[in-house]
Amino acid sequence: MSRLTTRYFRNAKLEERKLVMVTCYDATFARLVEQADIDAILIGDSLGMVIQGHEHTLPVTLDEIIYHCRAVARGCRRPHLVGDMPFGTYQASLDQALENSTRLMKEGGVQAIKIEGGQERAELIHRLTTAGVPVMGHLGLTPQSVHQFGGYRIQGRSDDAADRILQDAKALQDAGCYSLVLEGVPATLAAQVTKTLSIPTVGIGAGANCDGQILVLYDLLGLDERFNPKFLKKYSNMSKEVVDALAAYRHEVRDGAFPALAHSHH
Ligand code: KIV
């Protein structure tokens, strides 16, 4: 079985087939994501929050992303894999970005990388894509700019801000991006960007009219009962299921019900 490619993304838009993406960070979940027939996995720097417990994504390093990419790549064979370029790994120079993104592909086993930012990244994206590095863009509420934004705020609400995002999207497409994540923007703006571009958009908190959707795996599984933003639909209540299972295990160990004879070697 071979991996889905950037061509699959292009064709999905042409054939009006919605792209379905999730984030994932390890081999066990990657196996399950593949069983659910999800098209693509982002090994996102959101791992800084959901795996490492940081308040934001900024502390994540390239080596950490590569470690998780390798785990995911070992766990599944079909989904298209995208590795996130962490904060500080592509801003210093074009050479630094090329070196780091090729490391991510070679060592992480991903087919593409993702970079946050608009027109200011156009030259970089052109350099990467002409060097053979497929790039997924990321506009709107780009989490690596949390301090610049002064918090996690919906972007593109004013006419000016919406126009900037539309111009950024066109610039990213012209620079060579094969797809574009739109995060935390009004649904009408995401629809307009999606209609304007020939590359597919993948939305998160960007309404129903993107060419695809992405959610953080742990969020859609309901693994954090404290996290309930408006854009999120939880398809499971796994935080409760996990706590219930662990409490049942604790009870059974304490009262001697586990291990039973059936779980003992004879
Ligand atoms: O890191 C991440 O998980 C992301 C998605 C939310 C798009 O960038």
Boltz pocket constraint, residues with backbone or C-beta under 6 A from the ligand:
constraints:
  - pocket:
      binder: B
      contacts: [[A, 23], [A, 42], [A, 43], [A, 44], [A, 45], [A, 46], [A, 47], [A, 84], [A, 181], [A, 183], [A, 204], [A, 214], [A, 215], [A, 216]]
      max_distance: 6.0
